[in-house]
Amino acid sequence: MTSSPSVAFFERQFERQARSGEYALNPFELAVLPHLQGDVLDIGCGMGNLALAAAGRGCRVIALDASTAGIASLGDRARAAGAQVVAQVADARTYETACTFDAVVSIGLLMFFDCATAAALLRKWQAWVRPGGAMAVNVLVEGTSYREMFGAEDYCLWKPDDLDREFAGWVAPRGFSQSFDAPGGTVKRFRTVIATRPRPQDAGPSLTA
Ligand SMILES: C[S@@+](CC[C@H](N)C(=O)[O-])C[C@H]1O[C@@H](n2cnc3c(N)ncnc32)[C@H](O)[C@@H]1O
């Protein structure tokens, strides 16, 4: 399993949060939750607070993360709640599945790889969304000056419009930007896009019809 400095950063954070019972959904998870239904894949689920909330709404969730602390916390809480959540330690860069999903979510993950890898992963995951299903992605964008969670390894601060461009042709894409003050007078700037994969009939009539 990956033991990158960024994953180690989150291991420490999740261990602290598990000790103090901090399980609140973050603002991105709150925005995404209403769009989840059916079979859900959460890639880079962290402590799995969104996965548990989705299961509470009747979703069947596969949630994966490279953090053993995050997945252990999720697994324990899912078992205690009898929730339909499969919690897996996995490296998102190499994770493969033959399944498709009604929703694929990745919040706060695709900045931890170089930009070419991040874009290639996003496109691979888009193909796992069933027609009519939803995808929700959140990344850090240029202008972010807080860098503590990045180690010496590659990372990607997305260009402002790049994430939205990846969803060209999807139905009803909703994009929103949020900025948060961070330690040491720094700032974190995020872009989130939630969109629906077109069904064949969404493409409009063909020219030969
Ligand atoms: C900013 S946190 C977001 C967690 C969660 N989605 C949330 O919204 O709270 C980033 C997550 O990405 C995970 N991560 C980083 N690199 C990863 C990798 N290669 N494979 C899987 N997860 C990874 C970290 O362990 C961490 O849980």
The ligand as a Gaussian input file, in Angstrom:
#p B3LYP/6-31G(d) Opt

LIG

0 1
 C       -8.468000      15.663000       1.487000
 S       -8.674000      13.981000       1.993000
 C      -10.360000      13.746000       1.480000
 C      -11.045000      12.629000       2.192000
 C      -12.580000      12.598000       2.007000
 N      -12.930000      12.385000       0.616000
 C      -13.209000      13.833000       2.556000
 O      -13.849000      14.578000       1.800000
 O      -13.099000      14.051000       3.773000
 C       -7.732000      13.115000       0.757000
 C       -7.803000      11.623000       0.872000
 O       -7.100000      11.037000      -0.219000
 C       -6.464000       9.868000       0.267000
 N       -5.400000       9.479000      -0.677000
 C       -4.265000      10.147000      -0.999000
 N       -3.566000       9.456000      -1.922000
 C       -4.285000       8.333000      -2.196000
 C       -4.108000       7.229000      -3.074000
 N       -3.027000       7.120000      -3.865000
 N       -5.064000       6.273000      -3.126000
 C       -6.168000       6.350000      -2.326000
 N       -6.395000       7.367000      -1.471000
 C       -5.464000       8.353000      -1.404000
 C       -5.969000      10.261000       1.645000
 O       -5.677000       9.162000       2.444000
 C       -7.168000      11.069000       2.135000
 O       -8.092000      10.243000       2.776000

